[in-house]
Amino acid sequence: MNVTVLFWIIIAIIVVDYVLECVLDYLNGTRRGAPVPSELADLYDAETYEKQQRYEQAKSRIGFWSSTAGFILIMVMFFCGIYGLLDNWITGFVENPILAGLLFFGILFWASDILSTPFEWYNTFVIEEKFGFNKMTKSLFIADKLKSWLITAVLGGGILAGLLALISYFGQNFWIIAWVAISIILVFINMFYSTLFVPLFNKQTPLEDGELKDAIFSFSKKAGFELDNIYVIDGSKRSTKANAYFSGLGSKKRIVLFDTLIKELTIPEIVAVLAHEIGHYKKKHTLMMLAASILQMGVILFLFGLFLSQPAFTEVLDIEYSPEKSYASFYVFSILFTPISFFVSLAINAFSRRNEYQADEFSGENYSPEELENALKKLSKQSLSNLTPHSWYVFCYYSHPTLYQRIVALRKLKNEKV
């Protein structure tokens, strides 16, 4: 493969990706101020709706500048040969190719993260603060950042080191063992996410005995869902926004409620939300999404194996080709995979939206469509959700149907039950 051709293919991919993001954001912006559907007319009064529009605009603006900064950085790195300079500097004092690869990716990761941190800070302490959502202190922000770096270094660095070691030993056939190993890691993370990773950032406590716990266990028994673990997470120390989620597999499954959710919703509404989460489990959505992730990882590793020995994949970064420079090839491959990744994400988001409809249907059929509708409305109002997003923006980015779409489906279900 010609290095010059490959270079301009990479530049084209990066430019198209950035432009597409800007276009979709622009289209979504054209929907600001659009008439609210009659089904949602009671959600915002005039003052709150105007506040929601300002919040949406502020989030969009900071997102644009963050994306633009990242785009400019990667353009400068490609056109100024910074990748080659970085690799020369690393290999000047590091002989081990695995350690060199870890430093190469580590420096790129931290450079990108340091660039994005001011935007995250502004989003948290200016935008979220201004609109009444932020509860995070500056010291907590810094602690979270340091913890995320540590997790990335340990978990991400461990996986990368193993991947580079397998490439060094097995060559193009590395992907089979790598796929099996990463699949095991993905299953492990899914099973122990709440018990190993969440406690690093949040405190989880068992739900206290009382009317809410009784109502949840009563429904879970009725739905044939064996439930042992219900936890409350202190989400209020970072934000006023509310949430709930289901995690784990088999005996490690648990339902987690944000303390803000308990504060915002009535008991029947909370049970309706949990019925939705139980619906995901009963419909095996968690397992299907995990299987899709494992399959996607297998395809990525297999395709990378096909291009592993292409000299152009390192030379395009101004790095002299060597079988030991597989980390450079992997970086280039990750960019070339962007168009495929985009279309894969479209399929995954469409599948996820289908799953959300099914979970809503499970909650409506087995508990109450009215209570779930009330809960969704309260949560959307509390978080100043966009009620009129552009259809293309939804298609490309939304993993959940819009509030309007979910309420229309719930009301249809309600009419069918009558």
Secondary structure, DSSP 4 states (H G I P E B T S, - for coil): --HHHHHHHHHHHHHHHHHHHHHHHHHHHTTTTPPPPGGGTTT--HHHHHHHHHHHHHHHHHHHHHHHHHHHHHHHHHHTTHHHHHHHHHHTT---HHHHHHHHHHHHHHHHHHHHHHHHHHIIIIIIHHTT-B---HHHHHHHHHHHHHHIIIIIHHHHHHHHHHHHHHGGGHHHHHHHHHHHHHHHHHHHIIIIIGGGT--EEEPPSSHHHHHHHHHHHHTT-----EEEE-GGGTBS---EEEE-SGGG-EEEEEHHHHHHS-HHHHHHHHHHHHHHHHTTHHHHHHHHHHHHHHHHHHHHHHHTT-THHHHTTT----GGGHHHHHHHHHHHTHHHHHHHHHHHHHHHHHHHHHHHHHHHHHT-HHHHHHHHHHHHHHTT--SS--HHHHHHH-SS--HHHHHHHHHHHHHHH-
